[in-house]
Amino acid sequence: MFVRTATASTAAAAVLGAGALLSPAAQPQETAARSPDRQASPLVVAHRGASGYAPENTLAAADAAKALGIDWVENDVHRTKDGVLVVLHDTGLKRTTDVEQVFPDRAPWAVKDFTAAEVARLDAGSWFGARFAGARVPTLTQFVNRLERNRQKLLLEIKSPATYPGIERDILRVLRKEGWLDRSHVRDRLVIQSFGADSVKKVHALRPDITTGFLGTPAVADLPAYAAFTDQINPSHTTIGADYVAAVQRLKGPHGKRLRVNTWTVNDAANAAKVHGYGVDGIITNYPDVVRDATR
């Protein structure tokens, strides 16, 4: 999905309208509406952290995004056998940890079959590069605390919600405990998204004030139904064009603000410029410095 790079860029970066573009609650006016003659730079979101420069979904990847001047960090959340929320993309541990070596007889190494203590033993960095050896799979608590220390913001993806009944409440419980459901965080530092429409609906029902996003490209005719429970339509960049983006942005979401479009995963300047031309509100990328520079 991405090409590994030995070291992160250290270029200085201005934050591109972070809270204002991502969270409708922070928008007193529709200041980010697109027009042919004045098109604002899109928000840049670090996909699984700056995962082109550090192992995805680790604290190191969040720190790499911070070093690039990127406020918004996307992550993925699963639940362990004993109910602890951990930050990892895949349903299995094999691709990004040494679980095969540590637990050779536990195939297929699904997250849900391991306790949090077992997951904490795994090396989640060496697969990416020797200098990241010893990086761990963070818990959601550890991850949000690192973002808080870095003064970053969170686009949280609920992974495979059908595998983890009740995970929406679990996530909200952790976020509340760590101070992420207060007014300032909810207003402009937190978005919760999922490919599961029912999961997004549950989050909206439990906490209507939280900004939500649906991952996918619903048919234009179906968009009004989605607008009842989600503030964002977040599609793959390969599935959209300017007409689709405009169709989404014509609608208002549950907070009375226009729907926003954050597209993924754009890792090169040419495609970044292309989707910027479509008028997207945000771009999710492994290489946030590349996308930022291409869309200024």
Secondary structure as UniProt FT lines:
FT   HELIX           18..22
FT   HELIX           24..26
FT   TURN            31..32
FT   TURN            36..37
FT   STRAND          43..46
FT   TURN            47..53
FT   TURN            56..57
FT   HELIX           59..67
FT   TURN            68..69
FT   STRAND          72..79
FT   TURN            81..82
FT   STRAND          85..87
FT   TURN            94..96
FT   HELIX           99..102
FT   TURN            104..105
FT   TURN            107..108
FT   HELIX           111..113
FT   HELIX           116..120
FT   TURN            126..128
FT   HELIX           130..132
FT   TURN            133..134
FT   HELIX           140..150
FT   STRAND          153..158
FT   HELIX           161..163
FT   TURN            165..166
FT   HELIX           167..177
FT   TURN            178..181
FT   HELIX           183..188
FT   STRAND          190..194
FT   HELIX           197..206
FT   TURN            208..209
FT   STRAND          211..215
FT   HELIX           220..222
FT   HELIX           223..226
FT   TURN            227..229
FT   STRAND          232..234
FT   HELIX           237..239
FT   HELIX           242..249
FT   TURN            254..255
FT   STRAND          260..264
FT   HELIX           269..278
FT   STRAND          282..285
FT   HELIX           288..294
//
